[in-house]
Amino acid sequence: MDNQLVSEAYSLSPSLVENIAIEVARIVTQRLNAKDILKLFQIVFLDVEEAAELLRVKPKTISTWISQGKIPVRYAGGRPVFLLSELLHWTLPEDDTHSSHRLSIANSCKIATNRLATNRERRNPDVG
């Protein structure tokens, strides 16, 4: 089969994609509780452009922060990627006075707790 025919066969109209997304969202909300959603949230990866959009800075700023070791980054295929949960945590101030108002389920999530502890150990290797 010709590559063009294959791509035409698999091209979906935006309205069809939107209807599929709505149906998937309906199914997910019926089957997942808040704890499950939080676990899924922990594994959302962003590229440089998406991280820049989230943080409302230019991609060049993200690259500068990476080279300076200021932002939590991982690499996949030689390209920098960011865990959404780590970026959100990174944006919080160290003396977060609003932590008592955060989702309580995040405090009981072992994935988040383990990652935060690991990140703190990496930032402060002499502590402890």
Secondary structure, DSSP 4 states (H G I P E B T S, - for coil): --HHHHHHHH---HHHHHHHHHHHHHHHHHH--HHHHHHHHTT-EE-HHHHHHHHTS-HHHHHHHHHTT-S--EEETTEEEEEHHHHHHHTS-TT-TTGGGS-HHHHH-HHHHHHHHHHHHHH-TT--
